[in-house]
Amino acid sequence: MDTGNDNNIIDIKRNAPDKFLQELNEINRSKSTRNRYKSILTEFVAFLNNMGEHPCNITDEHIKKFNTHLKQETSQFLEIESTTNRLRDSTRAAHLSLLSAFYAWLKGENVVQDNPARRVLSRLKESEDINIEDEDRPPHELEEMRAFVNWLNSPFHRAWFMFLLKTGSRRGGAVNVDLRDLHIDHPVYEHLLDKYDVTLTKHVANKPDSVHIMNDISEGEVVRGEERWCGIKEGVEVGRTVPLDSELKTVLLEYLLARPDPKSSQPCHPLFFRANRPNHGTGSERIGEATIDKVLFGALEEYGWYESGAGK
């Protein structure tokens, strides 16, 4: 294994998993997130040790064999009790995604040249070795989705559904977006930022027409001085910045013009509010779970895509 002469690279290679977990701690990833990474990395390193291999010197074949291990073997650190209690495809995909994030970090540190975990995971999904489709959730064609979006008639509903569709965000990602995470290149939005004294984050400040979706926020965790009621499960990356197309940009501006001012107790200035109108002049708060359910179930039931009582 070529270590070169860079002392930092050599230091990382001595114990790459621990260095990665240390990095997660330094960027304030939650304890539950770090524990998930630690569990899968411990299992992966133990698996490689049995093969006499180092985690910084692997190929696609090692990832493929580890995938087979997850499917078939009893795994001490992942608490798989027997081969009859195997990981679900979605869980196996999540574990391989964690490895992908690990190797993405190593690549960014110039420790490795590529990311075999990301490549193999993509191929496993294509070959349906990992099948995470849910038969109870039939897909809708593009024209069906267009018809649904055109049917929506309130600025809030259009903004909420379009945000989910265009960004691919889960509801937790959308709920936790603050104005500082959103950069709309338009005078109206610039006026709002000035009005609320909001400074854009480094993720979007130099990226007009983009939104940064945070990741790995646990329910009840305090972020930016505010306790968040809804966690985020956006995958395993630190977060992602998504471009806004003209359609999403327009509906977000329409919604921002129609919504009330936030409460003074909402220093983070959430994008999506609990209600379209403030109560007793006190302003609005970040959208809550009851409102989300009402929005989702109400609109979909009225449109004919949901039956009352069917569950989430």
C-alpha positions in Angstrom: 0.0 0.0 0.0 1.5 3.3 -1.1 1.5 5.7 1.8 3.6 8.4 0.2 5.4 11.0 2.4 2.4 12.9 3.7 2.3 12.6 7.5 -1.4 13.4 7.6 -2.3 10.6 5.2 -0.1 8.2 7.0 -1.8 9.1 10.3 -5.3 8.6 8.8 -4.3 5.2 7.4 -3.1 4.0 10.8 -6.8 4.0 12.0 -9.1 5.4 9.3 -12.4 4.5 11.0 -11.5 6.3 14.2 -10.3 9.4 12.3 -13.5 9.5 10.4 -15.6 9.2 13.6 -13.5 12.0 15.1 -14.3 14.1 12.1 -18.0 13.4 12.6 -17.8 14.6 16.2 -15.9 17.7 15.2 -18.7 18.7 12.7 -21.3 18.1 15.4 -22.9 14.9 14.1 -25.3 13.5 16.7 -24.3 10.7 19.0 -26.8 8.3 17.4 -25.3 9.0 14.0 -21.8 8.4 15.2 -22.9 5.1 16.8 -24.4 3.9 13.5 -21.2 4.6 11.7 -19.1 3.0 14.4 -21.2 -0.2 14.3 -20.9 -0.8 10.6 -17.3 0.3 10.4 -16.4 -2.1 13.2 -18.1 -4.9 11.4 -16.4 -4.0 8.1 -12.9 -3.8 9.6 -13.4 -7.2 11.4 -14.6 -8.7 8.1 -11.5 -7.3 6.3 -9.2 -8.5 9.1 -10.4 -12.1 8.4 -9.3 -11.5 4.8 -5.9 -10.0 5.9 -6.8 -6.7 4.2 -6.6 -3.0 5.2 -9.7 -0.7 4.8 -7.6 1.8 2.8 -6.6 -0.8 0.3 -9.7 -2.4 -1.0 -11.5 -2.9 -4.4 -15.0 -3.4 -5.6 -14.6 -7.2 -4.9 -14.2 -6.5 -1.2 -17.4 -4.5 -1.1 -19.2 -7.3 -3.0 -18.0 -9.9 -0.6 -19.0 -7.8 2.4 -22.5 -7.4 0.9 -22.7 -11.2 0.7 -21.5 -11.3 4.3 -24.4 -9.0 5.4 -26.9 -11.2 3.6 -25.7 -14.6 4.9 -23.5 -14.5 7.9 -24.1 -14.0 11.7 -22.6 -10.6 12.4 -21.5 -9.9 16.0 -21.4 -6.1 15.9 -24.6 -5.7 13.9 -26.4 -8.0 16.3 -27.7 -10.4 13.6 -28.7 -13.4 15.6 -28.8 -16.0 12.9 -28.9 -16.5 9.1 -32.7 -16.6 9.5 -32.8 -13.1 10.8 -31.0 -11.3 8.0 -30.9 -7.7 7.3 -33.6 -6.2 5.1 -32.6 -4.9 1.7 -33.2 -1.3 2.8 -31.0 -1.8 5.9 -28.2 -3.5 3.9 -28.4 -0.5 1.5 -28.1 1.9 4.4 -25.0 0.1 5.7 -23.3 0.2 2.3 -24.3 3.9 2.0 -22.4 4.5 5.3 -19.3 2.9 3.8 -19.8 5.1 0.8 -19.7 8.2 3.0 -16.6 6.8 4.7 -14.8 6.3 1.4 -16.0 9.7 0.1 -14.3 11.3 3.1 -11.1 9.2 2.6 -11.1 10.3 -1.0 -11.5 14.0 0.0 -8.5 13.5 2.3 -6.5 12.1 -0.6 -6.1 8.8 1.2 -7.8 6.7 -1.5 -8.3 7.3 -5.2 -11.9 6.3 -5.6 -15.1 5.1 -3.8 -15.7 1.4 -4.4 -18.7 1.3 -2.0 -20.7 3.9 -3.9 -20.0 2.2 -7.2 -20.9 -1.3 -6.0 -24.1 -0.1 -4.2 -25.3 1.5 -7.5 -24.7 -1.7 -9.3 -26.4 -3.8 -6.7 -29.5 -1.7 -7.0 -29.4 -1.9 -10.8 -29.1 -5.7 -10.6 -31.9 -5.8 -8.0 -29.6 -7.6 -5.6 -30.8 -4.8 -3.4 -34.5 -4.2 -4.0 -36.0 -1.4 -1.9 -39.2 -0.9 -3.9 -42.4 -1.0 -1.9 -45.3 -2.8 -3.7 -47.8 -0.9 -1.5 -46.6 2.4 -3.0 -47.2 2.2 -6.8 -45.2 4.8 -8.8 -47.0 7.6 -10.6 -46.0 8.7 -14.1 -44.7 12.1 -14.7 -47.9 13.3 -16.4 -49.9 12.1 -13.4 -47.7 14.1 -11.1 -47.9 17.2 -13.3 -51.7 17.0 -13.2 -51.7 16.7 -9.4 -49.4 19.7 -9.0 -51.5 21.8 -11.4 -54.6 20.9 -9.3 -53.1 22.3 -6.1 -54.5 25.8 -5.6 -52.9 27.3 -2.5 -49.4 28.8 -2.3 -48.6 26.7 0.7 -49.7 23.4 -0.8 -47.9 24.1 -4.1 -44.7 25.1 -2.3 -44.7 22.1 0.1 -45.4 19.4 -2.5 -43.2 21.0 -5.2 -40.3 21.3 -2.7 -40.5 17.5 -1.9 -40.8 16.5 -5.5 -38.1 18.8 -6.9 -35.5 18.3 -4.2 -36.2 14.6 -3.4 -36.3 15.6 0.3 -38.1 13.7 3.0 -40.4 15.7 5.2 -37.8 16.0 7.9 -35.5 17.7 5.4 -38.2 20.2 4.3 -39.4 20.9 7.9 -35.9 21.9 9.0 -35.0 24.2 6.2 -34.4 27.7 7.5 -34.3 30.9 5.3 -30.5 30.9 5.8 -30.4 27.6 3.9 -32.3 29.0 0.9 -30.8 31.3 -1.7 -33.3 32.6 -4.2 -31.8 35.0 -6.7 -34.6 37.6 -6.7 -35.1 41.1 -5.2 -38.2 40.0 -3.3 -36.1 37.3 -1.4 -33.2 39.7 -0.9 -35.7 42.1 0.7 -36.9 39.3 3.1 -33.4 38.4 4.1 -32.7 42.1 4.9 -36.0 42.4 6.7 -35.3 39.5 9.0 -31.6 40.1 9.2 -30.8 36.7 7.9 -27.3 35.7 6.7 -27.0 32.9 4.2 -24.9 29.8 5.2 -21.7 29.1 3.4 -23.4 26.2 1.6 -25.6 28.5 -0.5 -24.1 32.0 -0.1 -22.2 31.8 -3.4 -24.8 29.5 -5.1 -27.7 31.5 -6.4 -31.0 29.6 -6.7 -30.1 26.7 -4.4 -31.1 25.2 -1.1 -29.1 23.3 1.5 -30.8 20.4 3.1 -29.3 19.4 6.5 -28.9 15.8 7.5 -28.7 13.6 10.6 -30.7 15.8 13.0 -32.3 13.7 15.8 -35.7 14.4 17.2 -35.3 16.8 20.2 -31.8 17.9 19.2 -31.1 21.6 19.6 -29.9 23.1 16.3 -29.1 26.8 15.9 -30.6 27.4 19.3 -33.9 25.7 18.5 -35.1 22.3 19.6 -36.2 20.4 16.5 -39.3 18.2 16.8 -38.6 16.3 13.5 -35.5 14.4 12.7 -33.9 14.1 9.3 -33.1 10.9 7.4 -31.6 12.1 4.2 -29.0 9.4 3.9 -25.5 9.4 5.2 -23.8 12.5 3.7 -23.2 15.6 5.9 -25.9 17.4 3.9 -26.6 18.3 0.3 -27.1 21.4 -1.7 -29.8 21.2 -4.4 -30.3 23.6 -7.3 -33.7 25.3 -7.7 -35.3 25.3 -11.2 -37.4 28.1 -12.3 -40.7 26.3 -11.5 -39.7 25.6 -7.8 -38.2 29.1 -7.5 -41.5 30.7 -8.6 -43.8 28.7 -6.3 -41.5 29.4 -3.3 -41.6 33.1 -4.0 -45.4 33.0 -4.3 -45.6 31.2 -0.9 -43.1 33.6 0.8 -45.1 36.6 -0.4 -48.4 35.0 1.0 -47.2 33.7 4.3 -47.2 35.7 7.6 -44.2 36.8 9.5 -42.7 34.3 11.9 -42.8 34.6 15.7 -40.1 36.6 17.3 -39.3 33.4 19.2 -38.3 31.7 15.9 -34.8 33.0 15.4 -34.0 30.5 12.8 -36.8 31.8 10.5 -38.1 28.5 9.2 -39.2 28.3 5.6 -42.4 26.3 6.2 -44.8 27.5 8.9 -47.3 25.7 11.1 -50.3 27.6 9.7 -51.0 30.0 6.8 -52.2 32.6 9.2 -50.8 33.6 12.6 -52.9 33.2 15.8 -53.9 36.4 17.6 -51.2 38.4 15.9 -48.4 36.4 17.6 -46.9 35.1 14.3 -46.3 31.6 13.1 -44.1 28.7 14.1 -42.3 26.0 12.2 -44.7 23.5 10.6 -45.7 20.7 13.0 -46.5 17.0 12.5 -50.3 17.4 12.8 -50.2 20.1 10.0 -48.0 17.9 7.8 -50.4 15.0 8.1 -53.4 17.2 7.5 -51.7 18.6 4.4 -50.6 15.3 3.0 -53.7 13.2 3.8 -56.2 16.0 3.1 -54.9 16.9 -0.3 -54.2 13.3 -1.5 -57.6 12.1 -0.2 -59.4 15.0 -2.0 -57.5 14.2 -5.2 -58.3 10.5 -4.9 -54.9 9.1 -4.2 -55.5 8.3 -0.5 -58.2 6.6 1.5 -59.0 7.8 5.0 -57.6 5.5 7.6 -55.1 3.8 5.3 -52.1 5.0 7.4 -48.9 6.5 6.3 
